[in-house]
Amino acid sequence: MKDDHMNTLPLKICVICDMRNIHCKRWVTGLKSRGHNVFVLSEQEGDIDGVPVKTLNPPPYLLKMFPDIRKMINLIYRRMKASRVRKILLQENPDIVYGHFLTNHGWLAITTDYHPVVIIAYGSDILLHPNRYLIDRFIVKRSLQRADGTISVADHMRKRLIEFNCPPDRLKIIQNAVDTRLFNTEGRVLRNYQKPISNAVLISTRAMRPIYNLELLIRALPHIVNTFPHITVIIVGKGKGKSKLELLAKKLGVYESIQFMAPVIYTKMPSLFKKADIFVSPSRSDGLCVALLESIACGAFPIVSNIPGNRELIHDGINGYLFPINNPMKLAKAVINTIKNPQIIKNAMEKNTKMIQERYTESRQIKETEDFFYHIINKRKLWKRKF
């Protein structure tokens, strides 16, 4: 009975994250909306209405160093910073600490030795970084072993987390989600999807970094533009790879078909997705792509790389298309087939909007997170009684 009563009380929650990250902000805002007292510790400046944010000094800027050396210095720096963060936590006395991204703020949360602590894996922090760097392997294993609980944003990451010594009974799958108040089909101009779309709009909103593989989309465009010369391609994002992508587009003769756009504010994204017929993500790796969720919530037809994170959402030929990550011709064929046979867009829209409403709403995500926090806190209290 005491635990049931505890599960109705507001919690004091410390979130350690990067305040520049929109996904972290959404989690903070969601927890606050449930009536909890939330405060944030961030190595980067940022703010959220009604939420106290304390900015910690970031690790030194060491871009020109070898990655292993840079990561080792960051590891040591955060380990030294942990005593200061622990003092803040002891003063504030939160019920739980929530550390985002295993290899930086999750690690910082763990090294404070404050409990209970929950950490969250987003994707590359468990799928990519530990494969490339021994330091990240150490950080991930250590963090997963010492955390009271771990959240994964996608089910396909479960096996990988357990391989890195995450106790299965401390692991909770809480999938990425959509703010359906913003991302929905309301106001979307519906086309006549009974005949080919001569002026189709294709959008991609992945960052211009190698992991997101936008070069593949550029290489597919000559075949698409040759068949549908009036297609509009919108690429929204930033990154060091932008100039290289622009040069490739000019070389292949498709630059005039592309609108390269800088990132827009979050509340403007729904209007872009509602203009698009097709959403493309050629990413080489993802946890569970939020942009994919948001785009299909707005009615765009997904054509995405055939990776585990996308297979959790997309059934090839039913509610979208999957294509091999290194095959621009397969991507081009999927886009051309969709434009030629657009009835699949209408059918997928019905399936995808229903799927979002049933399984991927932000309100469901935050409620599951809240329940997991209560579970971890109660479990910790029982453990302390025994010892």
Phi and psi in degrees as a GROMACS rama.xvg file:
@    title "Ramachandran Plot"
@    xaxis  label "Phi"
@    yaxis  label "Psi"
@TYPE xy
-61.9321  -40.8679  LYS-2
-64.2834  -39.5625  ASP-3
-61.5012  -40.5442  ASP-4
-65.9266  -41.7303  HIS-5
-58.0158  -36.6325  MET-6
-72.1094  -0.795433  ASN-7
-109.796  -6.07996  THR-8
-85.8664  142.229  LEU-9
-63.0966  144.457  PRO-10
-103.97  152.807  LEU-11
-98.6913  117.223  LYS-12
-121.574  127.442  ILE-13
-100.534  121.92  CYS-14
-105.708  121.458  VAL-15
-103.748  113.991  ILE-16
-160.212  -175.958  CYS-17
-100.339  112.445  ASP-18
-68.1164  -8.91363  MET-19
-79.5195  -16.7759  ARG-20
-84.0481  120.367  ASN-21
-63.1779  -31.9793  ILE-22
-69.3335  -38.0311  HIS-23
-63.7223  -44.1551  CYS-24
-59.5499  -40.1493  LYS-25
-65.2808  -38.9881  ARG-26
-64.5105  -44.6672  TRP-27
-60.9593  -48.0316  VAL-28
-62.2575  -40.1452  THR-29
-64.2305  -43.3562  GLY-30
-65.7545  -39.0671  LEU-31
-63.7998  -37.9181  LYS-32
-65.0369  -20.3155  SER-33
-83.7487  2.7031  ARG-34
94.8392  8.91703  GLY-35
-86.6797  154.453  HIS-36
-90.4829  103.584  ASN-37
-111.724  134.388  VAL-38
-133.065  156.495  PHE-39
-122.813  138.747  VAL-40
-113.07  123.581  LEU-41
-136.405  141.132  SER-42
-80.6637  -8.31642  GLU-43
-124.521  148.494  GLN-44
-70.2991  145.918  GLU-45
176.989  169.155  GLY-46
-150.738  155.984  ASP-47
-137.869  134.069  ILE-48
-54.7161  125.401  ASP-49
79.2759  5.14785  GLY-50
-120.744  120.988  VAL-51
-65.34  132.659  PRO-52
-125.712  122.268  VAL-53
-106.92  124.557  LYS-54
-90.3339  124.393  THR-55
-93.3045  154.802  LEU-56
-67.9953  129.095  ASN-57
-73.598  162.561  PRO-58
-59.0208  156.317  PRO-59
-60.9179  149.163  PRO-60
-78.2315  110.461  TYR-61
-129.965  41.4647  LEU-62
-58.7051  -36.1301  LEU-63
-81.2969  -6.75029  LYS-64
-78.8549  160.282  MET-65
-59.6067  140.742  PHE-66
-53.3156  -41.9869  PRO-67
-63.5681  -40.1052  ASP-68
-67.6386  -43.8722  ILE-69
-60.3962  -43.2669  ARG-70
-67.5499  -36.7926  LYS-71
-64.8378  -42.4495  MET-72
-64.9018  -41.0827  ILE-73
-63.3444  -39.3835  ASN-74
-60.626  -48.9382  LEU-75
-65.4514  -40.8935  ILE-76
-61.0597  -45.8204  TYR-77
-68.5598  -33.4451  ARG-78
-64.6419  -39.6814  ARG-79
-69.5232  -35.5085  MET-80
-70.1979  -20.1191  LYS-81
-58.7086  -34.11  ALA-82
-66.0017  -38.4372  SER-83
-65.9738  -44.0534  ARG-84
-64.8306  -37.604  VAL-85
-62.0774  -39.9601  ARG-86
-60.496  -40.9534  LYS-87
-62.3207  -43.4263  ILE-88
-66.0159  -39.7174  LEU-89
-67.0949  -32.9434  LEU-90
-71.2842  -43.0338  GLN-91
-81.1117  -29.0139  GLU-92
53.0352  57.1836  ASN-93
-68.6055  156.235  PRO-94
-71.9563  -28.006  ASP-95
-157.43  150.533  ILE-96
-113.247  137.158  VAL-97
-124.066  107.151  TYR-98
-102.164  124.925  GLY-99
-98.3967  131.935  HIS-100
75.2943  116.432  PHE-101
-58.9297  -41.4194  LEU-102
-88.1103  1.72612  THR-103
-133.772  -78.234  ASN-104
-75.8869  -26.2946  HIS-105
-63.7844  -42.9302  GLY-106
-63.5813  -42.9481  TRP-107
-61.8349  -41.547  LEU-108
-61.7726  -40.6774  ALA-109
-67.6598  -41.298  ILE-110
-71.7944  -11.2678  THR-111
-71.7362  -18.2211  THR-112
59.1798  31.2745  ASP-113
-102.377  138.202  TYR-114
-133.36  154.584  HIS-115
-79.4401  151.855  PRO-116
-132.16  135.459  VAL-117
-117.176  135.703  VAL-118
-118.661  158.864  ILE-119
-128.531  134.521  ILE-120
-101.242  128.2  ALA-121
-97.9046  -30.4449  TYR-122
159.235  -82.9573  GLY-123
-63.7022  -24.6521  SER-124
-66.697  -20.4039  ASP-125
-116.773  -28.9707  ILE-126
-87.0809  -29.8051  LEU-127
-119.057  -55.336  LEU-128
-54.6543  -44.9974  HIS-129
-65.423  -22.082  PRO-130
-75.3643  -27.333  ASN-131
-94.0723  -31.5873  ARG-132
-132.084  127.905  TYR-133
-62.2166  -34.1366  LEU-134
-63.752  -41.5292  ILE-135
-67.5025  -33.3428  ASP-136
-60.9996  -44.5235  ARG-137
-62.0269  -47.214  PHE-138
-60.7538  -46.5734  ILE-139
-63.9935  -47.6746  VAL-140
-60.8653  -46.3677  LYS-141
-62.7815  -44.4159  ARG-142
-64.8795  -45.5091  SER-143
-65.6334  -34.7326  LEU-144
-68.485  -37.4132  GLN-145
-93.5759  -16.4776  ARG-146
-69.0409  145.11  ALA-147
-74.2116  -25.6866  ASP-148
-157.393  152.085  GLY-149
-131.003  134.057  THR-150
-106.71  136.547  ILE-151
-117.237  137.475  SER-152
-85.4327  -0.419391  VAL-153
-149.924  144.727  ALA-154
-68.7426  -33.3336  ASP-155
-65.882  -15.4855  HIS-156
-83.2125  -9.51532  MET-157
-55.1327  -52.4187  ARG-158
-58.7569  -43.1497  LYS-159
-63.4214  -42.2581  ARG-160
-64.0465  -40.7675  LEU-161
-66.8423  -37.0025  ILE-162
-60.1162  -28.8833  GLU-163
-95.4388  27.6282  PHE-164
73.6961  24.0143  ASN-165
-77.4577  119.23  CYS-166
-60.7754  126.192  PRO-167
-56.3678  -32.0402  PRO-168
-77.0423  -6.15331  ASP-169
-105.991  4.69066  ARG-170
-103.42  133.4  LEU-171
-130.352  128.322  LYS-172
-89.8183  113.825  ILE-173
-126.939  100.478  ILE-174
-69.5439  151.233  GLN-175
-53.7028  156.907  ASN-176
-145.911  178.661  ALA-177
-124.226  138.715  VAL-178
-80.5047  95.0573  ASP-179
-72.87  -7.37615  THR-180
-71.2744  -29.2283  ARG-181
-96.604  -47.6909  LEU-182
-100.053  102.487  PHE-183
-158.622  -179.775  ASN-184
-94.2861  4.58528  THR-185
-64.0734  131.178  GLU-186
82.4791  -0.973869  GLY-187
-72.3275  131.158  ARG-188
-80.2982  114.265  VAL-189
-85.2135  127.012  LEU-190
-81.1333  169.244  ARG-191
-84.9396  98.3914  ASN-192
-87.4307  30.3323  TYR-193
-95.2354  -12.2722  GLN-194
-139.681  160.747  LYS-195
-52.9359  145.137  PRO-196
-96.419  103.582  ILE-197
-70.1405  -29.5978  SER-198
-116.809  49.3091  ASN-199
-62.25  152.228  ALA-200
-115.559  124.162  VAL-201
-115.171  135.872  LEU-202
-128.905  143.695  ILE-203
-135.738  133.871  SER-204
-122.112  26.6465  THR-205
-86.4536  148.49  ARG-206
-63.2552  152.838  ALA-207
-86.6498  65.7098  MET-208
-126.177  155.505  ARG-209
-53.6286  -36.9772  PRO-210
-59.9767  -29.2787  ILE-211
-91.3427  -5.39901  TYR-212
59.4315  35.6045  ASN-213
-66.8728  -18.6976  LEU-214
-57.1299  -36.0085  GLU-215
-61.5357  -41.5501  LEU-216
-62.3659  -44.1693  LEU-217
-60.4642  -42.4641  ILE-218
-68.554  -23.948  ARG-219
-80.4175  -21.366  ALA-220
-64.4914  -37.2889  LEU-221
-55.4018  -39.0337  PRO-222
-69.6485  -36.4214  HIS-223
-71.8205  -47.3995  ILE-224
-65.5933  -33.1072  VAL-225
-61.9714  -33.8817  ASN-226
-86.8964  -39.7118  THR-227
-128.939  82.7564  PHE-228
-65.4084  -16.1203  PRO-229
-98.276  12.7685  HIS-230
-67.8091  144.36  ILE-231
-110.565  128.013  THR-232
-113.594  121.924  VAL-233
-111.132  120.017  ILE-234
-114.421  114.099  ILE-235
-109.048  123.134  VAL-236
157.126  -179.758  GLY-237
-140.811  170.567  LYS-238
149.763  165.29  GLY-239
-66.3419  -18.1082  LYS-240
-84.6475  1.5242  GLY-241
-60.9816  -48.5587  LYS-242
-62.2029  -37.2397  SER-243
-65.4226  -40.4216  LYS-244
-66.7544  -39.9691  LEU-245
-64.3464  -41.9832  GLU-246
-63.4481  -41.1373  LEU-247
-64.4168  -41.8524  LEU-248
-62.4493  -40.1935  ALA-249
-66.7389  -41.555  LYS-250
-61.8548  -38.2741  LYS-251
-87.9469  -1.54618  LEU-252
75.8453  25.9241  GLY-253
-119.909  8.3018  VAL-254
-59.7487  -37.1453  TYR-255
-69.6328  -16.6371  GLU-256
-87.7391  -6.56912  SER-257
-111.062  137.198  ILE-258
-107.17  106.744  GLN-259
-84.4545  118.512  PHE-260
-117.65  140.733  MET-261
-68.9805  158.295  ALA-262
-54.4046  139.681  PRO-263
-104.768  161.469  VAL-264
-63.9035  151.908  ILE-265
-55.3848  -40.7796  TYR-266
-70.4516  -12.6985  THR-267
-89.3193  -14.5471  LYS-268
-61.6923  -40.2048  MET-269
-56.1433  -39.2351  PRO-270
-64.7288  -34.6753  SER-271
-67.4177  -45.9149  LEU-272
-63.4775  -34.2332  PHE-273
-72.1512  -18.8307  LYS-274
-83.0727  -20.0356  LYS-275
-88.1556  140.518  ALA-276
-84.6801  -35.6026  ASP-277
-132.326  137.738  ILE-278
-111.36  131.735  PHE-279
-120.795  131.723  VAL-280
-132.507  109.254  SER-281
-93.0408  20.166  PRO-282
-54.1259  143.77  SER-283
-80.8977  -22.4569  ARG-284
-157.527  144.065  SER-285
-155.556  151.929  ASP-286
-75.0343  -84.9676  GLY-287
-139.507  110.763  LEU-288
-67.373  115.295  CYS-289
-66.6309  -38.6311  VAL-290
-60.8927  -36.8044  ALA-291
-63.6541  -46.0368  LEU-292
-59.9777  -46.2279  LEU-293
-66.9164  -38.3042  GLU-294
-67.3284  -42.886  SER-295
-73.7806  -25.895  ILE-296
-64.1012  -28.0896  ALA-297
-91.9816  2.33469  CYS-298
97.9259  1.57975  GLY-299
-73.2583  148.13  ALA-300
-87.7908  124.837  PHE-301
-87.1542  130.066  PRO-302
-125.668  108.262  ILE-303
-136.755  159.567  VAL-304
-63.7911  148.386  SER-305
-84.3607  76.1575  ASN-306
-122.347  160.276  ILE-307
-53.7637  -41.934  PRO-308
-61.2494  -37.7548  GLY-309
-75.4258  -31.5642  ASN-310
-68.6204  -18.0984  ARG-311
-67.1648  -24.7814  GLU-312
-109.672  -36.6602  LEU-313
-111.066  127.773  ILE-314
-104.136  115.53  HIS-315
-55.6471  125.364  ASP-316
82.4752  -1.53414  GLY-317
-111.207  -61.809  ILE-318
-118.226  20.126  ASN-319
162.977  -175.62  GLY-320
-125.46  144.981  TYR-321
-111.695  143.582  LEU-322
-138.196  152.48  PHE-323
-63.1813  143.103  PRO-324
-69.0336  -15.357  ILE-325
-118.402  26.5796  ASN-326
-130.221  89.3207  ASN-327
-62.8727  -29.1334  PRO-328
-66.2671  -37.6001  MET-329
-66.473  -39.5  LYS-330
-63.4839  -47.1751  LEU-331
-58.7413  -43.4543  ALA-332
-61.9093  -40.3324  LYS-333
-64.5424  -41.6728  ALA-334
-65.98  -46.5881  VAL-335
-62.2093  -43.5356  ILE-336
-61.5217  -38.5732  ASN-337
-66.4199  -44.213  THR-338
-67.4078  -35.9371  ILE-339
-73.5109  -30.7505  LYS-340
-126.259  67.7871  ASN-341
-73.3092  -4.53672  PRO-342
-58.3266  -28.8863  GLN-343
-63.8909  -29.0004  ILE-344
-64.432  -47.1308  ILE-345
-62.2512  -44.3324  LYS-346
-64.0583  -42.2964  ASN-347
-67.1002  -36.8731  ALA-348
-57.9454  -43.142  MET-349
-64.2662  -45.1019  GLU-350
-65.52  -44.4991  LYS-351
-71.5689  -41.1655  ASN-352
-65.3395  -36.1003  THR-353
-65.5114  -42.5223  LYS-354
-61.0446  -43.168  MET-355
-61.5775  -48.0573  ILE-356
-62.9822  -33.3699  GLN-357
-85.0686  -29.8423  GLU-358
-129.823  -18.8597  ARG-359
-129.331  33.9967  TYR-360
-83.3653  148.491  THR-361
-63.523  -35.6463  GLU-362
-62.5428  -39.0319  SER-363
-67.285  -42.3705  ARG-364
-58.8649  -46.738  GLN-365
-69.1632  -38.0213  ILE-366
-63.9478  -40.8194  LYS-367
-65.6688  -37.9885  GLU-368
-64.3097  -45.679  THR-369
-58.8146  -46.1421  GLU-370
-61.7106  -39.2922  ASP-371
-66.606  -39.4517  PHE-372
-59.9808  -46.9154  PHE-373
-58.965  -43.1115  TYR-374
-60.1429  -45.7317  HIS-375
-65.7932  -41.93  ILE-376
-63.795  -45.6378  ILE-377
-63.8002  -40.3699  ASN-378
-63.9515  -40.0286  LYS-379
-64.9023  -40.5989  ARG-380
-63.8264  -40.8097  LYS-381
-63.8761  -40.9458  LEU-382
-62.3593  -41.4214  TRP-383
-67.6163  -33.8016  LYS-384
-64.0917  -35.6527  ARG-385
-71.0602  -31.1927  LYS-386
